[in-house]
Amino acid sequence: MSGPVSAFTDTLISRERPERIVLVGVTLPPGRVEETEAGLDELALLVETAGAVVHERVVQRRDHPDPATLIGRGKAEELLAVCSAVDADTVVFDADLQPAQQRNLERLLGRTAIDRTAVILDIFAQNARSPEGKAQVELALLQYRLPRLRGRGRTFSQQGGGIGTRGPGETRLEVDRRRLLQRMSRLEAELSDLDRTRRTQRRARGRSRQRTVTLVGYTNAGKSTLLNRLCSADVLVANRLFSTLDPRTRQLPLPGGETVLVTDTVGFVRRLPHQVVEAFRSTLDEVREADLVVHVVDGSASDLEGQIDAVRAVLVEIGASSVPELLVVNKSDAVGRDAGAAHRVDRLATLYPNLVRVAARTGEGIDDLQAALADRLRVADRVVELVIPWSRGDVLAAVHREGEIVGEHPGEESTSLTVVLDDVGRARFSEFVAS
């Protein structure tokens, strides 16, 4: 897939020419074949995003995974015949392969065998642009590579583990392992420094008490398009999976005059690799620290609720499940042309009556979304009555800056203000609260 990020993160799928791919899905209890097929559909999109071409797929039902090959030797021989018939370069499994299973499959099939995690990591390697994003992706790739050093003949010189295979080869393996661990340590140190900088920036935003809104959602749900439409931004928009890895933050004026910060984040998928979540944890902290999560859903998707569940599973993993959420169904223009999609969105609306429908591409529903954002952010605030002497012009100016004035009643010596303030504002102006 992607070009090398370092000496240890070389190509997973070559792009010298479009690789020919066979997909493999395994149904294990209590899973259903329909779920396996849906997983393969998504895996096909991932493979195409990575630049390869799917030529065939193989599905198997098993009571339990085979420890040696996942699919068993008989099915592996059948898979070999399929690969030979379509002249496949690589076999991609919609499951996590253990390093030993991967080696055994490659020996039996005579071609590269990788799993879903490798495909996703490869796409991330293509799309990382910022220094932080590149470091995060490289660290995730190295974590994936570490247990696979032994036996990866095309990546490292072949290493054996039995009698007669020790000596210089074993030394080379240990050298490779040590170099990889050293590189991982350096990347972790770099990311730790970047994380400290990010935390400092968040503290500065906290002192300014500027509200933050984070866009989350399944990959390709239209978050970047929505950010562009809301904030007149110019971030990259592409009809492909994981086109956004590096967070982008823009200012958004809301009805009532308040300006908030809106951040676009990496898209999620089902079973997002643990290495990705860990490597991007500092970036995903933007979600955990937000005042409001805007959960963007692709209204034209066939499995709306499944995608919502997948996103929420990641939010739980990063500790952001308690952040208030506003559900936004995007691509309502496409939904209107598809009776099935319209029925699914209507059903979703019965479950989430406060959801907002928008079409980020055309601008439909954007005013409603801005109003909903203002209302949801105001939930955490409280209306208070302040009585401020005219002689305290500094306080009057501060209240106008930090709160939303919803009523004003001037008097001879003071003015009474009805103002919306958050916890910090109420504490700061507590001496002026009307008794």
C-alpha positions, 0 to 999 in steps of 0.5 A, a space after each residue: 500500500 503506502 510508501 515507507 515511513 521508515 526503514 521498518 514500515 515499508 510497503 504493505 500493498 505495492 502500488 507499482 501496479 494495482 494489486 489483485 486482491 482476494 478477500 476472506 471472511 470467516 463467520 464464527 459464533 455468534 456471528 451471522 453470514 450477513 454480518 460477514 458479508 457486510 464486513 467484506 463490503 466495507 473491507 472492499 472499500 478499504 482495499 480500493 481506497 488503498 489502491 488495490 483491486 478486489 477480484 474475488 471473495 471467499 466466505 467460510 463458516 466455522 465453529 472456532 478459528 483454526 490456531 494455525 491458519 484461522 481457516 483450516 488447511 482444507 479451506 486454505 488449499 481451496 483459497 489457493 485454487 481461487 488465488 491461482 485462478 484470478 492470479 491474486 497478489 495478496 489475500 486480505 482477511 477481514 479478521 486479525 491474523 496472529 503472526 504465526 497464522 500469517 506466516 503459515 498462510 503465506 507459506 501455504 498460499 505462496 503469496 502475501 497474506 494480511 489482515 484488516 488492520 494492515 489495510 487501515 494502517 496503510 491508508 493512514 500512512 497514505 493520508 498523514 500530512 502533519 508531522 504529528 500525524 506522520 509520527 502517529 501513523 509510523 508508531 502504529 505501524 511499528 507496533 503492528 510490525 514488532 511481533 511480525 519481524 520473524 519470518 517476513 521474508 520480503 520485509 526482512 531477511 528470513 529468520 528461522 528458529 530451529 536447530 541449524 538456523 541460529 547464528 548470524 541470522 538470529 543476530 540480525 533479527 535481534 539487531 532489527 528488533 532493537 532498532 525498531 524499539 529504539 525508533 518507537 521510543 523516539 516516536 513516543 518521546 516526540 508525540 509526548 512533546 506534541 501532546 504537552 503542546 496540545 494540552 497547553 493550547 487546550 488550557 489556553 482555550 479553557 482560560 479564554 472560555 471559548 467553547 469547543 465543538 468536535 465533529 466525529 463520525 464514521 469515515 466518509 460521513 461528510 464531516 470535512 464538508 460540514 466543517 467547510 459549510 459551517 465555517 467557510 473553511 477550505 479543508 480537504 474534501 474527498 469521497 474516500 475513506 480516511 481522507 482526514 487524519 490531522 485535526 482541523 479547527 476553525 471558528 464558527 459564529 453562532 446565533 446570539 453572537 457567541 463564537 465557538 471552535 469547531 474541530 474535524 477529527 479522524 473518521 472511525 470504522 468498525 473495529 478500528 485497530 487498537 494501534 490506531 486508537 492508541 497512536 491517535 489518543 492525543 489527537 482524540 483527546 480533542 474529542 474528550 475535552 470538547 463541550 459538545 460532540 457533533 456526531 455526523 451520520 451518513 444518511 445514505 448509508 445502509 447500516 445507520 445504527 451499526 455505524 453509530 454504534 461503531 463510533 460510540 464504541 470508539 468514544 467509550 474507548 477514548 473516555 469521551 462517552 460522557 461528552 454531550 452529543 448532537 446527532 446530525 444526519 448528513 446527505 439529506 439530499 441523497 436520502 430524499 432520492 432513496 425511499 429505503 434511506 428515507 425510511 431508515 432516517 425516519 426510523 432513526 428520528 423516532 429513536 433520536 427526536 432531537 437529531 438534525 438533518 442537513 445536506 452539507 454539500 448544498 447547505 440545506 439545514 445548516 441554519 437549523 444546525 447552528 441554532 441547535 448548536 447554540 441551544 445545546 451549548 446553552 444547556 450547560 449555562 444558566 440565566 442569572 440576574 446581575 446588578 452592576 453599578 454604572 461606575 463599574 464599566 470594566 465589569 459591564 464590558 467583561 459581562 458583555 464579552 463572556 456572557 450572552 445578554 438576553 435582557 437589560 433594564 437600565 437604572 439611575 445608579 446601576 443596570 440590571 442584566 439578564 445574562 447567560 453564564 457558565 460555571 466560571 462566569 457565575 463564579 467570577 461575577 457572583 458579587 453582582 448577582 441580584 439578591 
